[in-house]
Amino acid sequence: MFEKGYNKARMNPGPRLKFQLNIEFDRWTCNNDVFHNSVIKDHPMLTESTDLEPDAKKAFNDRYVEKYYKTHKKDLEDAEEKMKDDWMTIESGYFEATDKLFNSRWPEGRYICYPSIFNCNPRFIGTKEFQVFYKHPETTNYVCAHEMLHFIFYDYIEKHYNQKYKRLEEKVIWKLSEIFNDVVLRLPEFIAITGQKDPGIYAETRDELNDAIKLWENTKTVGAFVTKYLVLFSNPVYNFPNN
């Protein structure tokens, strides 16, 4: 399952992931309609702003976030420190495993994880930043591993499939990346790192996930998996979500 040319002596140490609270980022998440359902699930009081005019809604939401940060200050600061400490326990093993997969240097970026009061977990491929819900049920280490894997995978696709990458729709690349994560993070070496044997899936169905797992078993490398999987895009059984 190593990429061609892998050399253990050349192991890529990976970027240093930083952790920092960012109330402005959480204000942005709270006011982003894309995340509305996830936001109100853990913060039902925010339903009170749903029907307000845009300016009033933003003011209500901003006040809520500010109050939450003040009343949960110690919890959030403790969570930030714990997330950093937890990541340090798996960092070297994680980067060794990803180096074996990609045999490629990590792309440039900020590499910042922002503990969040919302279970939305958005990522920004361009800057290499993401949020993680500070009470995430699948552990913050798992979510960090998941998001970091996206960063190096997108870079790999852009470098090795440049012309095809430019022709594919963003939702196709997004789906491919999520399916890849579904498969790779279930490999024994990654389960040993994250402790998560069967996390939530982005595949449309378990059957689709199982097909992708079988595809990996038949290909064993990132390049072969991607090349073969892209052929499957012409198969109508693989549908892509609209959001």
N, C-alpha and C positions, 0 to 999 in steps of 0.2 A: 504493500500500500504506500510505498515511498515514491515520490516523484523522481523522475530520471535525473541522475546526477547528485542525489542526496549524499552528503558527506557529514557524518556525525561530528567530525572535528571542526566543521564550519558552522556548527549550530548557531542559529540566529537567536540572540538573547531576547529579542522583542522589545517593544517600547515600554517605558515606565508609565503605567496607568496612574493618573492622579485622581483624587476624590475631593470634591468640594461642594458644599451647599451653595445653592444659587436661587434666591427667592425670586429674582426676575424671571428666571427660566420657568419656575413653577407658576408664576403669574401668566406667562405666555401659554403654558399648557392648559391652565384653567380656562383661559379665554378662547381657546382653539376649539371650534365647534366639532372638529373631527373626533375629539376625545370626549365629547360631552357625556356619553353613556358611561364610559369608564370613570370619569371624574365624579359623577353623582352617585355611583355605586358605593363608594367609600365615604362620600361627603354629601349625604342627602340634603343637607341644608342649602346646598347650592341650587337646588331645584327652584328656590324662591326667586332666583334671578332669570329663570328661563324666558319669561314673557316680558321682561323689561326692555326698554329701548336700548340700543347698543351702548351708548355712553353710560347710562345708569347700570346696565348689566356689568360692564367692565369695572365700574367703581365698586359695585357690590362684591364682585369676585375678588378684586384686588384687596379689599378690606378683609375678606375672609382668609385669604392666604396669609396676609400680614399677621392677623390675629392668631392663626394656627401656628405660625413660626414662633410667635412670642410665647404662647402657652405651652408649646412643646419644644422649647429651645434645648433643654438638656437631652431629651429623647433624640432629637435630630442630630445634635453634636455627637452624642454617644454612638448613634447609628453610623455616622460618617466615619468615625474612628474604627468601629468594628468592621465596616465594609473594607476599609484599607487593610486592616490586620488580616482579615479573612482572605483577601485576594493575595496577600504576600505568601500565604501558606500553600497556594497552588500555582503561583505565577511561573516558577521555573519549570515545573512539570507540564504546565499548559503550553508554554512556548516551545518546549522540546517536542511535544506532540504535534503542534501546528507546523513546526519547522520540518518535521518528517513528511507531513502532508504536502506542503507547498514548495519546500526547498527554495524559498524566495524571501527577499528582505521585505520587512513591513513598510508600507507606504508612509510618507511624511504626514504628520498631523498633530493635533493638540493632545489627543488621547486623554480626555477628561470624562470621568463618570460623575454625574450629579445625582446624589440621593434626592429622591422626590417624594412628596406627600401624596402623589397620585399614581395609580397603577396603570400608566399609559406607556411608559418606557420608549419614547421616541428616540430615534438615532439620526445622526447627520453624517452621511458617508463622506462628504467633502472635507469636513473639519475634524472628523474622528471624535465626535462628542456624543454622549447619550445620557439619558436619565434612567435611573433604576428605582422603582418603588422601594422605599426603605423597609417595608414589611413584606417583601415579596415571598409568596408561599413556596416558590421553587428555589429559594436562597438567592441572595444577591450574587454569590459567586457564579451560579449557573447563568444568570442573566448577563453578567459581565462576559463570561466565556462565549455566550451566544452572540452578543453584540460585537465583540472583538473579532469573532470569526467572520462576520459580515464584512468588516473592513478589509481584511486580507483577501477574502474571496472576491469582492468587487474589484480589487486591484489586480488580482490574478486574471479575472475575466477580461478586463480592459487591456491588459498587456498581451495575453495569449490569443484572444479572440477579437482583436481590435475592430476589424471590418464588420464582422457579424454583430458585435456589441453595438455598433453604431446603428445597425438596421433594426435591432430588436426594440420592441416597446419596453418602457420602464417596468410595466407590470409583469412582463415576461422575465426580466432579469430579477425582479423582486421575488417572484415565485420560485425561480430556480435557486436563488440564494437561500430562501427559507427551507425548501426541500432538502438542499444540501446540508443545512444545519440540522434538520430533523434526523438525517441519516448519520452524519459524522458524530454528533453528540450522543449517539447511542452505541458507538463503538466502545469495546471494553476499556481501551486506554483512556477515553474521555469520561466514561462512567466512573472510573477509578479516581479521576481528578475532581469531577463536580459532585459525585455522590447521587446523581439523579439518573435512575434507570429508565424511567418512562415519563419524561416531561410532556407538557402540552405540545400539540402538533399544529403545523401550519398547512399540512397536506389537507386536501378537501375531505378525504376519508382515510380510514385505516388501510383500505385496499390500496389506495394510491401510495401511502407510506410504505407498505410492504413491497410494492412493485419497485419503489426507489431503493429500498434496502437490497432487494435481489439484484438490481442493476449495479449497485456498489460492489456486491459480492462477486459479480462477473467482470468488473472493471478494475477495481482496487486502487486506482489513482484518480486524482482530481481531474486531470486532463481527459482521461478516457471516459470518466463519468459524465463530464460536461458535454463532450462531443456526442456521446450516445444519447444523453437526455435531451439535447436540443432537437434531435431527430423526432422525439416523441411529441414535440409541440404541434406537429401536424395531426396528431391523434385527437379527435374530438372528445375523448373521454376525459382529457385533462383540461379542465375549465379554470379560468382565472377569475378571482373576485374583482368587483368593480371599484373597491376602495382599498 
